[in-house]
Amino acid sequence: MATNTAGRSGTVGIIVMVMGVIFAVAGVVTYFVVSDQLAAENITVSEDAAMFAGQDVTGPFTAYAEAEVINKHALEATGGKTYAELDREDPARQTAMQASFLRASLFTSVVAFGVAALATVLGVVLVLIGWALLSLGRQTVLPGAAAEPGTASAPA
């Protein structure tokens, strides 16, 4: 029975490790693809931003900073009103709509970076769990067999 458990534990460990590697690689690749696509847009954080002023938007922090500046500029242009608060005939409504669209696009990239980071960390955790399962499978001792020095034997 212990041999079967050791075999299953090792098999599950390998499967979990493979899944972990897939998650980690997918997360890293996604992070760099999103960064590359964002960089291709040639967006620069506005000079009046609270953080990262003048830097290229290529990552989650610069994307968030630019989204906040866009919101500030839109509210200035609309007298402090959001798209939903403006009258349908108000010419500033178009500005508010475009600002809202740009902010949503930037926030989507921020979320994509977060999901990519989550997948990467989850992948690393799965590799560690798989490694632990694989190690446990190798340490299983058959009932009645003598334990190696320094290892606990199974209760009889």
C-alpha positions as CSV (number, residue, x, y, z in Angstrom):
1,M,0.0,0.0,0.0
2,A,2.8,2.4,0.8
3,T,4.4,1.8,-2.6
4,N,1.1,2.7,-4.4
5,T,0.8,5.9,-2.3
6,A,4.4,6.8,-3.1
7,G,3.8,6.3,-6.8
8,R,0.6,8.3,-6.8
9,S,2.2,11.1,-4.8
10,G,5.2,11.2,-7.2
11,T,2.9,11.2,-10.2
12,V,0.7,14.0,-8.8
13,G,3.8,15.9,-7.8
14,I,5.1,15.7,-11.4
15,I,1.8,16.8,-12.8
16,V,1.5,19.7,-10.4
17,M,5.1,20.8,-11.2
18,V,4.4,20.7,-15.0
19,M,1.3,22.7,-14.5
20,G,3.3,25.2,-12.4
21,V,5.9,25.6,-15.1
22,I,3.1,26.2,-17.7
23,F,1.5,28.8,-15.4
24,A,4.8,30.6,-14.7
25,V,5.9,30.7,-18.3
26,A,2.4,31.9,-19.4
27,G,2.5,34.6,-16.8
28,V,5.9,35.9,-17.8
29,V,5.1,35.8,-21.5
30,T,1.8,37.6,-21.0
31,Y,3.5,40.3,-18.9
32,F,6.0,41.0,-21.6
33,V,3.5,40.9,-24.4
34,V,1.2,43.4,-22.6
35,S,4.2,45.6,-21.9
36,D,5.4,45.4,-25.6
37,Q,1.9,46.2,-26.9
38,L,1.5,49.1,-24.5
39,A,5.0,50.5,-25.4
40,A,4.0,50.3,-29.1
41,E,1.2,52.9,-28.4
42,N,4.0,55.4,-27.6
43,I,2.2,56.9,-24.6
44,T,4.1,59.2,-22.3
45,V,2.9,60.0,-18.8
46,S,1.7,63.6,-18.7
47,E,4.1,66.1,-17.1
48,D,1.5,67.0,-14.4
49,A,1.2,63.4,-13.2
50,A,1.7,62.8,-9.5
51,M,4.1,60.0,-10.3
52,F,6.2,58.9,-13.3
53,A,5.9,62.2,-15.2
54,G,7.5,62.1,-18.6
55,Q,8.1,58.3,-18.6
56,D,6.9,56.0,-21.3
57,V,3.8,53.9,-20.4
58,T,5.1,50.4,-20.5
59,G,4.1,48.9,-17.2
60,P,1.2,48.8,-14.7
61,F,2.4,51.7,-12.6
62,T,2.9,54.1,-15.5
63,A,-0.4,53.0,-17.1
64,Y,-2.2,53.7,-13.8
65,A,-0.5,57.1,-13.4
66,E,-1.6,58.1,-16.9
67,A,-5.1,56.9,-16.4
68,E,-5.3,59.1,-13.3
69,V,-4.0,62.2,-15.2
70,I,-6.6,61.5,-18.0
71,N,-9.3,61.5,-15.4
72,K,-8.0,64.8,-13.9
73,H,-7.9,66.5,-17.3
74,A,-11.4,65.2,-18.3
75,L,-12.9,66.5,-15.1
76,E,-11.3,69.9,-15.6
77,A,-12.7,69.9,-19.2
78,T,-16.2,69.0,-18.0
79,G,-16.4,71.2,-15.0
80,G,-16.0,68.3,-12.6
81,K,-18.8,66.1,-14.2
82,T,-18.4,62.6,-15.4
83,Y,-19.8,61.3,-18.7
84,A,-23.0,60.1,-17.1
85,E,-23.6,63.4,-15.3
86,L,-23.3,65.5,-18.5
87,D,-26.4,66.4,-20.6
88,R,-26.6,64.6,-23.9
89,E,-26.3,67.9,-25.8
90,D,-23.2,69.1,-23.9
91,P,-20.2,69.3,-26.2
92,A,-17.9,68.3,-23.3
93,R,-19.6,64.9,-23.3
94,Q,-17.5,63.7,-26.2
95,T,-14.4,64.6,-24.3
96,A,-15.6,62.8,-21.2
97,M,-16.4,59.7,-23.3
98,Q,-13.0,59.6,-25.0
99,A,-11.3,60.1,-21.6
100,S,-13.4,57.2,-20.2
101,F,-12.5,55.0,-23.1
102,L,-8.7,55.8,-22.7
103,R,-8.8,55.2,-18.9
104,A,-10.7,51.9,-19.4
105,S,-8.0,50.8,-21.9
106,L,-5.2,51.7,-19.5
107,F,-6.9,50.0,-16.6
108,T,-7.4,46.9,-18.7
109,S,-3.6,46.7,-19.2
110,V,-3.1,47.2,-15.4
111,V,-5.4,44.3,-14.8
112,A,-3.6,42.2,-17.4
113,F,-0.3,42.9,-15.7
114,G,-1.9,41.8,-12.4
115,V,-3.2,38.6,-13.8
116,A,0.1,37.8,-15.4
117,A,1.9,38.4,-12.1
118,L,-0.7,36.2,-10.4
119,A,-0.2,33.4,-12.9
120,T,3.6,33.6,-12.5
121,V,3.5,33.5,-8.7
122,L,0.9,30.7,-8.8
123,G,3.1,28.7,-11.1
124,V,6.0,29.0,-8.8
125,V,3.9,27.9,-5.8
126,L,2.6,24.9,-7.9
127,V,6.2,23.9,-8.7
128,L,7.1,24.1,-5.0
129,I,4.0,22.0,-4.1
130,G,4.8,19.5,-6.8
131,W,8.4,19.2,-5.6
132,A,7.1,18.7,-2.0
133,L,4.8,15.9,-3.2
134,L,7.5,14.3,-5.2
135,S,9.9,14.4,-2.2
136,L,7.2,12.9,0.1
137,G,6.7,10.1,-2.4
138,R,10.4,9.3,-2.4
139,Q,10.5,9.2,1.4
140,T,7.8,6.7,1.9
141,V,9.0,3.6,3.7
142,L,7.3,0.2,3.3
143,P,5.8,-1.3,6.4
144,G,8.2,-3.7,8.1
145,A,11.2,-2.4,6.1
146,A,14.1,-1.0,8.0
147,A,14.2,2.8,7.9
148,E,17.4,4.5,6.7
149,P,19.3,6.4,9.4
150,G,17.8,9.8,10.0
151,T,14.4,9.0,8.6
152,A,11.2,8.0,10.4
153,S,9.8,4.5,9.8
154,A,6.2,3.8,9.3
155,P,4.4,2.5,12.4
156,A,3.9,-1.2,12.5
